[in-house]
Amino acid sequence: MTEITTDMEAIIKQAMLSFVATTNEDGTPSLSPKASLTVRDGHFTSPISLRLGRS
């Protein structure tokens, strides 16, 4: 996994809306808007992940 740089982190924290892209096992892409992403310890996380202890 790629570490988030300080420049990337500043952009993410200022963004009103971000997009997360993933692929499933057969390579089909999935792109979804996220209004609640942040960076913790150099990686993306979301408020739900923080509440569940999955940062």
GUMIVO-458267 format. One record per residue (C-alpha): residue number from 1; x, y, z. Coordinates in nm, 3 decimals. Example, Ala and Ser with C-alpha at 12.3 -4.5 7.8 and 13.67 -1.06 7.14 Angstrom:
BEGIN
{1,{1.230,-0.450,0.780}}
{2,{1.367,-0.106,0.714}}
//
This chain:
BEGIN
{1,{0.000,0.000,0.000}}
{2,{0.128,0.347,-0.087}}
{3,{0.192,0.591,0.196}}
{4,{0.011,0.924,0.179}}
{5,{0.256,1.218,0.156}}
{6,{0.207,1.538,0.356}}
{7,{0.104,1.720,0.036}}
{8,{-0.155,1.450,-0.039}}
{9,{-0.281,1.463,0.320}}
{10,{-0.332,1.841,0.301}}
{11,{-0.539,1.803,-0.018}}
{12,{-0.748,1.521,0.131}}
{13,{-0.821,1.715,0.449}}
{14,{-0.933,2.022,0.249}}
{15,{-1.151,1.827,0.006}}
{16,{-1.527,1.844,0.046}}
{17,{-1.575,1.524,-0.155}}
{18,{-1.330,1.246,-0.242}}
{19,{-1.365,0.937,-0.458}}
{20,{-1.249,0.588,-0.366}}
{21,{-1.181,0.337,-0.641}}
{22,{-1.143,-0.037,-0.590}}
{23,{-1.171,-0.349,-0.801}}
{24,{-1.328,-0.680,-0.716}}
{25,{-1.170,-1.021,-0.776}}
{26,{-1.259,-1.030,-1.147}}
{27,{-1.118,-0.682,-1.204}}
{28,{-1.450,-0.498,-1.225}}
{29,{-1.394,-0.141,-1.101}}
{30,{-1.605,0.032,-0.841}}
{31,{-1.589,0.408,-0.786}}
{32,{-1.781,0.577,-0.508}}
{33,{-1.792,0.929,-0.364}}
{34,{-1.693,0.970,-0.001}}
{35,{-1.752,1.285,0.200}}
{36,{-1.589,1.152,0.516}}
{37,{-1.234,1.040,0.438}}
{38,{-0.935,1.146,0.639}}
{39,{-0.574,1.038,0.681}}
{40,{-0.433,0.866,0.988}}
{41,{-0.081,0.728,1.021}}
{42,{-0.018,0.787,0.650}}
{43,{-0.321,0.590,0.525}}
{44,{-0.684,0.663,0.433}}
{45,{-0.943,0.602,0.698}}
{46,{-1.305,0.694,0.763}}
{47,{-1.489,0.795,1.080}}
{48,{-1.659,0.453,1.100}}
{49,{-1.320,0.280,1.084}}
{50,{-1.192,0.496,1.366}}
{51,{-1.498,0.420,1.582}}
{52,{-1.455,0.048,1.520}}
{53,{-1.081,0.060,1.590}}
{54,{-0.985,-0.029,1.230}}
{55,{-0.761,0.265,1.145}}
//
